[in-house]
Amino acid sequence: YLMLELVGKRLVTEKVELRIGYDHEGVPHDYDGEYEMDRYNRKIPKSVHGSMLLERQTASAKLAIQAMLQIFDRIVNPLLWIRRINVVAIDVIPESQAAEKPIQYGLFDDIEALEAKRQQQDEKLKKEYALQKTMLSIKSRYGKNAILKCMNFQKHSTAIERNGQVGGHK
């Protein structure tokens, strides 16, 4: 959703951040990490965060998801229950100001092959961008529930219900 919002506002990002807040329940007895107090004055494992630079300034959901998964694997303690996940786009700028990063080739690099690969990636990103624009126009015309993923129809999914709420409230 974050990247769709960037596309709708014609913005791009170069860096993404993932913030994980843990639950006060499910903490193993042998957990020896740091703790903090939540707003209910309960002792909870200290939240963690990590960030990653994307390979280019973009609003691509695929590139952002790949980065988020890498950050998640790097920072999350698998023994703890996760209570909150925040996804943040950092260094957001208008797409009109976005500049292509210069490429530093090595002495023995096959420049033609690398350029062909970069061109293929550019084509894929253009297709993804067009798809995102189409999704935004459909959602703006027919509502947020017009396009959903299959996982949104699973038994305990809340996406359809939450799309009908304003600020999390009915």
N, C-alpha and C positions, 0 to 999 in steps of 0.2 A: 504494500500500500504506500509506503514511504516513497518509493521510486516513481510510482504513478503520480503521486502528488508533485514530485519534482518536474515530471514531464508536463503536467498540467500548468505549472507556473513557469515553464521554460527555463528551468534551472539545471545545473549539473553539480556534481560533487566529486571530490578527489579522494576523500577519506571517509571511512565509516567507523562507527564505534558501537560496541555491544556492551551493555551493562546488565549484570545479573544480580538479582537480590534473592537471597535464600530464605526459606521458611523456618519458623521457630520449632516446628515439629520435624521429626525424622532425623534429628542430629544423632549420629552414632555416639555411644558412650566413650569411645576412644578417640574422638575428634579433638585434635590439639591445636587447631588453627585459631585465628583471631576472632573476637566477638565484638559486637556493637549492640546498642540498645535501640529497639524500634520505637515508634510513636506511642505504643501501648506499654512501654517500659519493660518489654520482654527482651531477654538475652537471645540474640540471633547471630549466626555466623556472618562475618563481615562480607558485604557485597563486593563483587569484583567487576572489573571492566578492562576492555582491551580495544585497541584500534588498529586499523590497517590501511595503508595507502593502496588505492586502486591503481591499475596499470595505466589509466588515463582518466581525464575528467569526463564523467558520463552520468547518465541517469538509468543505466542498464540494471535491471533487476537481477539478471543472471550473474553479472560480475559482482554485484553487492551480496547476493546469496552465497556465492563461492567464498567471498571474504568472510562473511558472518560465520559460516561453518568452520572455517579455519580458526577464527578467533574463539568460537565456542569450544572447539576441541582443545585449544591451548589453555584457556583460563578456568573452565568449569570443573568443580570438584564433583565427580560422579557419585560420591557417597551422600551428598546433600540434596534435599528437595528444593526445587526452584520455585520461588513464589512470584517473581517479577522479571520480565525481560524487556529492556528498552533498546531500541535501535535508533541510532542517531546518524544523520548525515552532517559531516563537518566540512568546513571550507566551501560552502555553497556559493556559487556565482551564477550570473546569467549565462545562458549558453552562447550568447553573442560575444562574450568575453573569453570563452574557453579557447585555449590554445593547445595545439598538439605538442606533446613533449618531444624534444629532440631525441634521436636514436643514436646511441653510441655503439658502433659496430666493432667487433674484434678483428684482429689481423687475419684470422683464418675463417671468418664467417662467410657463409654463402649468402651474399647480399640479395641476390635475385630470389632465392627461396624464402628468405625472411620477409622481403617485400611482398611476395605473393601471399604468404601466410597473413601478413598484416592487412592486405587488401581483402582477403576472405573474411577476416574478423570484422573489418569495417562494414562489409556487406551484411553480415549477420546482425551487427548492431543497428544498422539502418532498418532492417526488417523488424527487429524487436521494437525499435522506436515507433515505427508505423503501426505495429500491433498495439502498443501501449496507447497511442493517440486514438485508435479506433475503440479500444476498451473504454477510454475516458468519455468519448462522445456517446457511446451506448449507455454508460452508467449515468451520464448527465441527463440523457433524454428519458430513460426508462427506470432509473433508480438504482441504488447500490446493489440490490438483489438480482439485477438483470444478468450479471455474469458472476458465477460462483464456481469454485473448484469442487470436485467430487467429495473431498474430505469435509466440506461444509454440510454435507447431507448425512454424515455419520450420526450415530445415536446421541452422543453427548456434545455435539458441536453447537456453538453459540453464535456463529457468524450471522446467520439470518436474523436472529432475534436482536443482536447488537446493531445491525444495520438499520433497524427501525427505531433505535433510541437516539436521543439527542444528548451528547455528553455523558453517555452511560446511564441515562435516566429515561424512563418511559414517558 
